[in-house]
């Protein structure tokens, strides 16, 4: 009886997701996201890059009407990446908003003043090694990002960013279908507190999708994924021929929000 009730709840959530994403005449416009990943593995680079993000980049984004900017770093238990990277999540209402930001940054006098040391650093002493910029479009199943809320201290939280690469464009599309049709609803049912799901439009590992789920601490993270792996609805969709071989590489980044992140 409990399994039947759980399945009914899951199907209800899935129906709501389908109605909100494709069953209504007027769809919610899908947002665009940028993820910037700074390699700050050199001496003092993390501090300089974070000073730029907190003191120059975030203020100009806010003046441009962009709220919900997330800034994250690898968790301490990730000994390979801890202290070496800074991740910035920037949500845009439209693609035009994204493409116009370069001009905004160039013309904003306050930004140019605040960011001067960062933008014009000596080539012999750069504030980062390199950075990557990834452009994504939100899935129909979750057209807008959602900021989580936790009462645990920020360093305790775990924000998991995942990248699912596919061997072909067709298989990548089937994995997106899987999310839109059922998998987003399953994450909702299990309380994964997703921030976004997005198809990568420009990046270095295409074709791929990326998404972020959030947890109050590492124990909750581990417990939720154990629930997911054993959930009958996941086992059923995992074994469907339609969704076979959709992922060729799964990369996971365990992060926590900085003190100046919007969430």
DOPALO-846702 format. One line per field, with one value per residue (C-alpha): residue number from 1; residue in one letter; x, y, z. Coordinates in nm, 3 decimals. Layout:
<mivos>
n <- (NUM	...)
res <- (a	...)
c1 <- (X	...)
c2 <- (Y	...)
c3 <- (Z	...)
</mivos>
This chain:
<mivos>
n <- (1	2	3	4	5	6	7	8	9	10	11	12	13	14	15	16	17	18	19	20	21	22	23	24	25	26	27	28	29	30	31	32	33	34	35	36	37	38	39	40	41	42	43	44	45	46	47	48	49	50	51	52	53	54	55	56	57	58	59	60	61	62	63	64	65	66	67	68	69	70	71	72	73	74	75	76	77	78	79	80	81	82	83	84	85	86	87	88	89	90	91	92	93	94	95	96	97	98	99	100	101	102	103	104	105	106	107	108	109	110	111	112	113	114	115	116	117	118	119	120	121	122	123	124	125	126	127	128	129	130	131	132	133	134	135	136	137	138	139	140	141	142	143	144	145	146	147	148	149	150	151	152	153	154	155	156	157	158	159	160	161	162	163	164	165	166	167	168	169	170	171	172	173	174	175	176	177	178	179	180	181	182	183	184	185	186	187	188	189	190	191	192	193	194	195	196	197	198	199	200	201	202	203	204	205	206	207	208	209	210	211	212	213	214	215	216	217	218	219	220	221	222	223	224	225	226	227	228	229	230	231	232	233	234	235	236	237	238	239	240	241	242	243	244	245	246	247	248	249	250	251	252	253	254	255	256	257	258	259	260	261	262	263)
res <- (x	x	x	x	x	x	x	x	x	x	x	x	x	x	x	x	x	x	x	x	x	x	x	x	x	x	x	x	x	x	x	x	x	x	x	x	x	x	x	x	x	x	x	x	x	x	x	x	x	x	x	x	x	x	x	x	x	x	x	x	x	x	x	x	x	x	x	x	x	x	x	x	x	x	x	x	x	x	x	x	x	x	x	x	x	x	x	x	x	x	x	x	x	x	x	x	x	x	x	x	x	x	x	x	x	x	x	x	x	x	x	x	x	x	x	x	x	x	x	x	x	x	x	x	x	x	x	x	x	x	x	x	x	x	x	x	x	x	x	x	x	x	x	x	x	x	x	x	x	x	x	x	x	x	x	x	x	x	x	x	x	x	x	x	x	x	x	x	x	x	x	x	x	x	x	x	x	x	x	x	x	x	x	x	x	x	x	x	x	x	x	x	x	x	x	x	x	x	x	x	x	x	x	x	x	x	x	x	x	x	x	x	x	x	x	x	x	x	x	x	x	x	x	x	x	x	x	x	x	x	x	x	x	x	x	x	x	x	x	x	x	x	x	x	x	x	x	x	x	x	x	x	x	x	x	x	x	x	x	x	x	x	x)
c1 <- (0.000	0.284	0.446	0.114	0.068	0.427	0.374	0.050	0.225	0.506	0.263	0.076	0.399	0.498	0.160	0.203	0.551	0.420	0.131	0.359	0.616	0.416	0.051	-0.054	-0.092	0.111	0.445	0.662	0.958	1.274	1.565	1.927	2.214	2.583	2.827	3.175	3.447	3.764	4.086	4.251	4.513	4.799	4.919	4.673	4.449	4.142	4.136	4.178	3.911	3.664	3.728	3.644	3.326	3.196	3.304	3.267	3.082	2.788	2.710	2.699	2.481	2.243	2.230	2.138	1.842	2.005	1.930	2.006	2.377	2.537	2.907	3.043	3.368	3.465	3.397	3.694	3.671	3.741	4.116	4.191	3.994	3.955	4.079	4.151	3.823	3.545	3.208	2.969	2.605	2.433	2.064	1.935	1.571	1.650	1.934	1.951	2.021	2.314	2.462	2.422	2.617	2.957	2.858	2.709	3.036	3.240	3.026	2.964	3.210	3.168	3.236	3.544	3.676	3.612	3.739	4.044	4.309	4.149	4.094	4.431	4.650	5.008	5.054	5.327	5.082	4.731	4.436	4.344	4.495	4.203	3.825	3.553	3.211	2.920	2.586	2.273	1.901	1.659	1.460	1.090	1.029	1.183	1.192	1.315	1.584	1.488	1.711	1.719	1.692	1.871	1.936	2.276	2.598	2.710	3.033	2.822	2.594	2.650	2.550	2.606	2.664	2.644	2.734	2.594	2.772	2.625	2.783	2.546	2.300	2.016	2.111	2.154	1.801	1.663	1.825	1.664	1.330	1.385	1.430	1.133	0.900	0.982	1.321	1.259	0.940	1.131	1.388	1.101	0.935	1.255	1.340	1.658	1.602	1.710	1.834	1.820	1.834	1.985	2.091	2.442	2.433	2.801	3.069	3.372	3.203	2.908	2.663	2.580	2.336	2.401	2.194	2.237	2.076	2.129	2.145	2.178	2.486	2.685	2.488	2.162	2.330	2.433	2.094	1.899	2.108	2.066	1.688	1.709	1.906	1.656	1.338	1.109	1.032	1.402	1.465	1.174	1.284	1.651	1.568	1.354	1.500	1.405	1.656	1.939	2.296	2.199	2.500	2.857	3.020	2.890	3.097	3.009	3.122	3.053	3.041	2.939	2.810	3.039	2.941	2.849	2.653	2.285	2.188)
c2 <- (0.000	0.242	0.179	0.249	0.576	0.684	0.605	0.804	1.102	1.077	1.057	1.361	1.563	1.444	1.554	1.899	1.927	1.822	2.067	2.351	2.271	2.171	2.116	2.478	2.720	2.992	2.857	3.026	3.181	2.977	3.158	3.152	3.081	3.152	2.951	3.099	2.874	3.051	2.854	3.032	2.772	3.026	3.203	3.469	3.431	3.310	3.618	3.859	3.692	3.680	4.046	4.125	3.915	4.050	4.412	4.478	4.207	4.145	4.516	4.587	4.282	4.406	4.751	4.575	4.403	4.062	3.899	3.551	3.541	3.238	3.209	2.872	2.695	2.326	2.164	2.104	1.726	1.765	1.762	1.786	2.108	2.274	2.633	2.614	2.714	2.969	2.908	3.190	3.129	3.419	3.397	3.599	3.657	3.651	3.570	3.939	4.023	3.784	3.915	4.280	4.242	4.287	4.636	4.712	4.618	4.826	5.137	5.116	5.362	5.232	4.875	4.982	5.166	4.883	4.614	4.806	4.607	4.281	4.373	4.542	4.313	4.256	3.957	3.845	3.840	3.754	3.711	3.372	3.104	3.084	3.091	2.905	3.051	2.813	2.928	2.724	2.739	2.623	2.304	2.328	2.121	2.396	2.715	2.941	2.893	2.861	2.969	2.724	2.818	2.640	2.718	2.547	2.748	2.801	2.597	2.298	2.306	2.096	2.230	1.960	2.070	1.786	1.768	1.484	1.445	1.239	1.061	1.217	1.505	1.253	1.084	1.424	1.514	1.189	1.259	1.604	1.437	1.204	1.500	1.695	1.394	1.230	1.285	1.645	1.528	1.252	1.498	1.717	1.423	1.330	1.686	1.754	2.134	2.184	2.530	2.477	2.230	2.353	2.247	2.367	2.591	2.684	2.505	2.278	1.939	1.939	1.788	1.804	1.926	2.061	2.092	2.180	2.021	2.146	1.993	2.128	1.912	1.616	1.358	1.476	1.471	1.108	1.004	1.167	1.002	0.666	0.720	0.815	0.506	0.277	0.455	0.232	0.517	0.574	0.203	0.187	0.485	0.386	0.053	0.198	0.127	0.479	0.626	0.374	0.498	0.865	0.953	0.886	1.086	1.205	1.475	1.589	1.902	1.928	2.296	2.529	2.889	3.177	3.437	3.684	3.442	3.534	3.183)
c3 <- (0.000	0.086	-0.255	-0.428	-0.238	-0.318	-0.686	-0.691	-0.532	-0.786	-1.080	-0.948	-0.929	-1.276	-1.413	-1.262	-1.415	-1.757	-1.740	-1.638	-1.906	-2.208	-2.140	-2.115	-2.402	-2.236	-2.119	-1.861	-2.047	-1.993	-1.832	-1.942	-1.705	-1.714	-1.506	-1.476	-1.335	-1.226	-1.182	-0.889	-0.805	-0.801	-0.484	-0.366	-0.671	-0.483	-0.260	-0.552	-0.764	-0.477	-0.401	-0.764	-0.765	-0.434	-0.476	-0.850	-1.044	-0.813	-0.762	-1.136	-1.194	-0.925	-1.084	-1.409	-1.243	-1.205	-0.870	-0.743	-0.822	-0.660	-0.574	-0.466	-0.385	-0.358	-0.021	0.208	0.169	-0.204	-0.153	-0.527	-0.589	-0.247	-0.262	-0.636	-0.803	-0.771	-0.940	-1.028	-1.126	-1.305	-1.409	-1.705	-1.797	-2.170	-2.407	-2.499	-2.135	-2.139	-2.464	-2.362	-2.036	-2.199	-2.315	-1.972	-1.802	-2.044	-1.992	-1.617	-1.459	-1.104	-1.219	-1.414	-1.109	-0.865	-1.102	-1.223	-1.034	-1.148	-1.513	-1.559	-1.352	-1.458	-1.695	-1.455	-1.165	-1.296	-1.055	-1.207	-1.430	-1.673	-1.651	-1.838	-1.923	-1.984	-2.127	-2.054	-2.127	-1.858	-1.909	-1.981	-1.668	-1.452	-1.658	-1.375	-1.113	-0.748	-0.460	-0.167	0.199	0.483	0.849	0.859	0.838	0.480	0.504	0.616	0.314	0.004	-0.336	-0.596	-0.954	-1.205	-1.573	-1.784	-2.117	-2.402	-2.696	-2.951	-2.981	-3.002	-2.674	-2.509	-2.617	-2.475	-2.138	-2.135	-2.217	-1.923	-1.690	-1.827	-1.830	-1.497	-1.333	-1.221	-1.052	-0.874	-0.741	-0.620	-0.448	-0.266	-0.159	-0.355	-0.356	-0.716	-0.813	-1.189	-1.477	-1.802	-2.149	-2.232	-2.538	-2.529	-2.332	-2.355	-2.297	-2.536	-2.583	-2.214	-1.955	-1.608	-1.292	-0.927	-0.622	-0.267	0.081	0.434	0.500	0.367	0.566	0.406	0.064	0.109	0.249	-0.035	-0.305	-0.136	-0.142	-0.509	-0.610	-0.437	-0.545	-0.758	-0.996	-1.063	-1.114	-1.360	-1.571	-1.550	-1.713	-1.994	-2.339	-2.449	-2.203	-2.242	-2.292	-2.258	-2.038	-2.145	-1.864	-1.527	-1.354	-1.003	-0.820	-0.446	-0.351	-0.069	-0.089	-0.001	0.259	-0.018	-0.238	-0.281	-0.171)
</mivos>
